[in-house]
Amino acid sequence: MDLRALPQTLDLSQEDPDAFAVYTHWLYHTTLPVRAAKPSQEENILLAKSYALGEMLMDCAFKNAVTDAFVVA
């Protein structure tokens, strides 16, 4: 199989920009953005979307960090 024939780009146009912002923050800092002591429903939805993004990107370490954020909350 010629690897040069495979696409070299990843289409993220359908992904949530806020979830991607969480992911890029995690990439640079290996922490998730600061959350409130009692997370709101919106924060939990953002975490769920972030987890789905991590699944699509196959990033187990990120998914584990998001799961930990759910458990701590």
ROBAVO-856401 format. One record per residue: x, y, z of N, C-alpha, C, O in turn; chain; residue in one letter; residue number from 0. Coordinates in Angstrom, 3 decimals. Atoms other than C-alpha are relative to their C-alpha. Layout:
% ROBAVO-856401
- X,Y,Z,X,Y,Z,X,Y,Z,X,Y,Z,A,A,NUM $
...
***
This chain:
% ROBAVO-856401
- 0.845,-1.180,0.000,0.000,0.000,0.000,0.889,1.242,0.000,1.816,1.357,0.802,A,M,0 $
- -0.749,-1.240,0.101,1.352,3.373,-0.980,-0.602,1.026,0.965,-1.714,1.505,0.743,A,D,1 $
- 0.510,-0.939,-1.001,0.964,5.674,2.046,-0.174,1.404,-0.552,-0.944,2.186,0.006,A,L,2 $
- 0.152,-1.330,0.592,1.318,8.744,-0.157,-1.371,0.175,-0.634,-1.798,1.305,-0.871,A,R,3 $
- 1.320,-0.083,0.610,-2.069,7.907,-1.681,-1.085,0.322,1.036,-2.196,0.706,0.670,A,A,4 $
- 0.974,-0.276,-1.054,-3.813,8.351,1.689,-0.151,1.503,0.197,0.801,2.255,-0.014,A,L,5 $
- 0.197,-1.434,-0.249,-5.358,11.734,2.540,0.932,0.492,1.102,1.175,-0.221,2.076,A,P,6 $
- -0.914,-0.584,-0.974,-2.997,14.009,4.469,-0.692,1.043,0.879,-0.033,1.709,1.678,A,Q,7 $
- 0.736,-0.971,-0.802,-5.725,16.171,6.015,-1.117,-0.707,0.758,-1.541,-1.805,0.398,A,T,8 $
- 1.094,0.508,-0.815,-8.392,15.604,8.630,-1.082,1.064,0.031,-0.828,2.194,0.451,A,L,9 $
- 1.111,-0.950,0.054,-11.774,17.278,8.175,-0.638,0.108,1.382,-1.250,-0.845,1.864,A,D,10 $
- 0.579,-0.253,-1.319,-12.848,18.789,11.503,-1.159,0.997,-0.071,-1.571,1.548,0.950,A,L,11 $
- 1.039,-1.021,0.166,-15.560,21.033,10.076,-1.284,-0.324,0.754,-2.054,0.582,1.071,A,S,12 $
- 1.219,0.385,-0.713,-18.304,19.061,11.832,0.182,-0.026,1.516,-0.778,-0.265,2.249,A,Q,13 $
- -0.281,0.056,-1.434,-16.634,19.220,15.251,-0.337,1.321,0.680,-0.277,2.386,0.067,A,E,14 $
- 0.349,-1.175,-0.792,-17.674,21.626,17.997,1.260,0.833,0.273,2.240,0.302,0.797,A,D,15 $
- -1.187,-0.844,-0.221,-15.235,24.588,18.148,0.383,0.112,1.474,1.569,0.182,1.797,A,P,16 $
- -0.303,-0.095,-1.426,-15.531,24.811,21.940,0.682,-1.274,0.503,1.601,-1.206,1.319,A,D,17 $
- -0.635,1.263,-0.371,-14.658,21.124,22.331,1.425,-0.039,-0.539,2.328,-0.545,0.126,A,A,18 $
- -1.349,-0.033,0.558,-11.681,21.649,20.036,0.882,0.952,0.802,2.078,0.703,0.957,A,F,19 $
- -0.760,-0.925,-0.849,-10.611,24.606,22.196,0.441,-0.705,1.285,1.559,-0.495,1.755,A,A,20 $
- -0.366,0.788,-1.178,-10.678,22.282,25.225,1.156,-0.926,-0.353,2.107,-1.065,0.417,A,V,21 $
- -1.047,0.925,0.430,-8.559,19.800,23.279,1.336,0.720,-0.204,2.371,0.230,0.247,A,Y,22 $
- -1.259,-0.715,0.225,-5.974,22.379,22.183,0.584,0.497,1.321,1.802,0.493,1.498,A,T,23 $
- -0.489,-0.399,-1.327,-5.761,23.702,25.758,0.688,-1.196,0.659,1.769,-1.063,1.233,A,H,24 $
- -0.579,1.204,-0.600,-5.122,20.154,26.929,1.320,-0.372,-0.677,2.257,-0.800,-0.003,A,W,25 $
- -1.245,0.313,0.706,-2.472,19.626,24.225,1.165,0.853,0.494,2.280,0.356,0.651,A,L,26 $
- -1.066,-0.897,-0.418,-0.497,22.650,25.378,0.322,-0.083,1.488,1.471,0.104,1.888,A,Y,27 $
- -0.179,-0.082,-1.453,-1.010,22.367,29.142,-0.182,-1.334,0.736,0.121,-1.430,1.925,A,H,28 $
- 0.365,1.311,-0.587,-2.043,18.712,29.775,-0.907,0.146,1.220,-0.871,-0.666,2.144,A,T,29 $
- 1.062,-0.186,-0.982,-4.821,20.094,31.956,-1.236,0.455,-0.766,-1.146,0.987,-1.873,A,T,30 $
- 1.234,-0.523,0.590,-8.428,20.852,31.208,-0.226,1.404,0.533,0.244,1.726,1.624,A,L,31 $
- 0.279,-1.346,-0.504,-9.639,24.445,31.504,-0.681,-0.066,1.371,-1.405,-1.015,1.669,A,P,32 $
- 0.547,-0.031,-1.363,-10.630,25.406,35.046,-1.509,-0.103,-0.040,-2.184,0.559,-0.828,A,V,33 $
- 1.449,0.196,-0.091,-14.093,24.257,35.968,-0.499,0.522,1.331,0.258,0.621,2.297,A,R,34 $
- 0.625,-0.467,-1.232,-16.480,25.575,38.572,-0.073,-1.151,1.001,-0.039,-2.319,0.614,A,A,35 $
- 0.090,1.027,-1.038,-16.744,23.731,41.909,-1.222,-0.895,-0.239,-1.164,-2.108,-0.040,A,A,36 $
- 1.201,0.760,0.349,-20.249,22.683,40.899,-0.254,0.225,-1.482,-0.815,1.253,-1.863,A,K,37 $
- 0.115,-0.213,1.449,-20.208,22.167,37.117,-1.448,0.150,-0.453,-2.354,-0.516,0.049,A,P,38 $
- 1.331,-0.220,0.553,-23.171,23.416,35.164,-0.296,-1.055,-1.066,0.582,-1.814,-1.474,A,S,39 $
- 0.394,0.926,1.060,-25.092,21.409,32.608,0.777,0.300,-1.283,1.154,-0.620,-2.008,A,Q,40 $
- -0.743,-0.380,1.195,-23.332,23.372,29.848,1.434,-0.537,0.046,1.962,-0.998,-0.965,A,E,41 $
- -1.363,0.521,-0.136,-19.912,22.377,31.211,0.036,-1.511,-0.201,0.961,-2.039,-0.820,A,E,42 $
- 0.066,1.449,0.180,-20.941,18.730,31.350,-0.223,-0.372,-1.468,0.343,-1.351,-1.955,A,N,43 $
- 0.221,0.247,1.429,-22.202,18.886,27.756,1.295,0.238,-0.764,1.630,-0.522,-1.672,A,I,44 $
- -1.277,-0.273,0.655,-18.899,20.452,26.700,0.987,-1.143,0.246,1.728,-1.528,-0.659,A,L,45 $
- -0.870,1.142,-0.285,-17.027,17.630,28.437,-0.395,-1.208,-0.848,0.465,-1.922,-1.362,A,L,46 $
- 0.457,1.129,0.816,-19.173,15.074,26.631,0.418,0.176,-1.462,0.860,-0.777,-2.104,A,A,47 $
- -0.428,-0.271,1.379,-18.467,16.735,23.273,1.513,-0.131,-0.124,2.015,-0.596,-1.148,A,K,48 $
- -1.454,0.131,0.007,-14.778,16.875,24.168,0.404,-1.466,-0.015,1.337,-1.850,-0.719,A,S,49 $
- -0.295,1.432,-0.014,-14.780,13.161,24.942,-0.237,-0.595,-1.390,0.567,-1.392,-1.874,A,Y,50 $
- 0.299,0.506,1.347,-16.413,12.447,21.570,1.093,0.421,-0.988,1.459,-0.354,-1.872,A,A,51 $
- -1.097,-0.448,0.849,-13.704,14.529,19.877,1.242,-0.848,0.253,1.926,-1.250,-0.689,A,L,52 $
- -1.136,0.845,-0.332,-11.039,12.568,21.721,-0.142,-1.398,-0.576,0.843,-2.004,-0.998,A,G,53 $
- 0.266,1.308,0.600,-12.655,9.356,20.527,0.266,0.039,-1.506,0.891,-0.867,-2.058,A,E,54 $
- -0.201,-0.117,1.441,-12.663,10.559,16.929,1.486,0.128,-0.333,1.950,-0.400,-1.344,A,M,55 $
- -1.427,-0.190,0.218,-8.998,11.589,17.244,0.837,-1.166,0.537,2.053,-1.204,0.346,A,L,56 $
- -0.660,1.171,-0.591,-8.156,8.312,19.037,1.086,0.406,0.994,2.187,-0.144,0.986,A,M,57 $
- -0.938,-0.496,-1.007,-6.457,10.184,21.895,-0.449,-0.498,1.375,-1.250,0.147,2.051,A,D,58 $
- 0.412,0.633,-1.259,-6.796,7.910,24.927,0.360,0.846,1.220,-0.415,0.908,2.174,A,C,59 $
- -0.406,-0.811,-1.142,-4.880,10.210,27.273,-0.977,1.163,0.210,-1.325,1.482,1.347,A,A,60 $
- 0.974,-1.092,-0.111,-7.268,13.091,26.514,-1.333,-0.521,0.508,-1.948,0.090,1.381,A,F,61 $
- 1.269,0.569,-0.456,-10.321,10.874,26.935,0.068,-0.346,1.483,-0.912,-0.155,2.203,A,K,62 $
- -0.157,0.303,-1.421,-8.956,9.718,30.308,-0.072,1.264,0.848,-0.667,1.252,1.925,A,N,63 $
- 0.058,-1.270,-0.729,-8.489,13.339,31.412,-1.431,0.513,0.092,-1.852,1.007,1.137,A,A,64 $
- 1.405,-0.440,0.000,-12.071,14.174,30.409,-0.820,-0.880,0.950,-1.651,-0.372,1.702,A,V,65 $
- 0.712,0.914,-0.896,-13.376,11.086,32.222,0.312,0.335,1.457,-0.583,0.330,2.303,A,T,66 $
- -0.373,-0.392,-1.361,-11.429,12.102,35.330,-0.739,1.263,0.428,-1.144,1.384,1.584,A,D,67 $
- 0.723,-1.241,-0.321,-13.069,15.545,35.153,-1.449,-0.295,0.351,-2.021,0.363,1.221,A,A,68 $
- 1.370,0.393,-0.335,-16.489,13.874,35.172,-0.052,-0.620,1.394,-0.957,-0.319,2.173,A,F,69 $
- 0.000,0.726,-1.271,-15.590,11.677,38.149,0.234,0.958,1.179,-0.403,0.831,2.225,A,V,70 $
- -0.292,-0.956,-1.067,-14.152,14.540,40.213,-1.192,0.881,0.259,-1.451,1.264,1.399,A,V,71 $
- 1.170,-0.883,-0.167,-17.245,16.630,39.591,-1.054,-0.754,0.754,-2.130,-0.217,1.015,A,A,72 $
***
